[in-house]
Amino acid sequence: MTDRALRGSGLGSKSFADGSGVEFAARQEIGFDCPKGHHFAITFAEEAELPTEWECIKCGGMARRSDGVMPEVKVTKPVRTHWDMLRERRSLEELEVLLAERLQEIRSKE
């Protein structure tokens, strides 16, 4: 029975691979400053697109890059209300006529 016993390293996550000769990808470290005074650095690949903001690892607030790179200002459209969209389709005179017709219709039902 002992002749058939399994011999080896066991069933764990043990690796016998040798780490020599492994060449890591080029990396860069970018510093971030939190509004609460925390400073930390995150490592990125050299070819990675670098973010301008990162969540602070200490307080969870949004930290900005220490090197002064600011985020791009996104052009936003003003919010269009229902009134704005209605005014694109009809003039004030047309709306007054429609309102008068609807009011007359409502009053005639009473």
N, C-alpha and C positions, 0 to 999 in steps of 0.2 A: 504494500500500500504506500509506503514511503517513497518507493521508486517513481510512483506516478504523481507525486505532489508537484504543483506548479511552482516553478522558481522564476523569479524576476523581480521587478520593482514594485509590483502591486497595481492596484487599480486607481491610482490618483492622477493628479495633473502634473506629474513629474516629467520634465523634458531633459533629454540628454543632448540636445542640440548645442553645438558650440557657438558662442556669440562672436568669435573672432572672425574678422573678414567682412562683417556686416557694415555697410556704409549707410548712414542715416541720411535722410533727405535734408536739404539746406533749410534752416529755420531762422526765424527772426523773432525777437521779443519786443512787444509793444507795451508801453506803460499806460495806465489809465488813472485818472484822478477823480475821486468821488466828491460831490459838493460838501459832504460831511468831513472831508479831510483825509479819507482813506486813499492810499496809493497801492496799486498792485500791478503786476505784469502778466500778460498772457502770451504764450508762445504760439506762433503761426508758421505755416510753411511759407517759404519765400515767394512762391508764385500765387499764394492765396490773396483773395480780395480782402483788404483790411477794413474792418468796421470802424466807424467813428465813435460809436457808443457801445458800452458793454455793461451788463448788470454787475454792480459792485458785489464782490464775493463776501463782504462783511455785513453790509446793511441791506442789500437788495435794491438800492437806488440806481439810477442811471449815471454811469461815470463816462467822462469824455477822455479822449486821447491826450496824453501829456505833451505830445509834440506840437500841439496847437492846430491840428487838422480839424476843421469844422465840417459838420454834415452839410450836404447840399440842400439848399432851400428848395422844397418842392412847390411847384406852381399849383395852387389849388383854385378851383372854380368857386365862385360864390354860390351859396346854397340857393337853389331856385324853389320858390314856394309855388303853391297852386295858383295864387294870384298872378305871379310873374308869368307862368305858362299861359294863363288865360289872357293876359294882356298881350302876349305874343300873337295870339290868334284873333283877338277882337279889339276894336277901338272902344273908347269910353262911351261914345254915342250909341254904338251897337249894344253895349251892355246895359245902358239905361233903357233902351227900347225893350230888351228882353226882360229886364226887371219889371217894367211897367206891365208887360203882358202877363207875367207870372202872378204879380200882385192882383191884377184884375181877375185872373182865373181863380185864384184862391178866394177872393172876396165874393165872387159870384156863387161859389159853392156854399157859402155860409148862409 
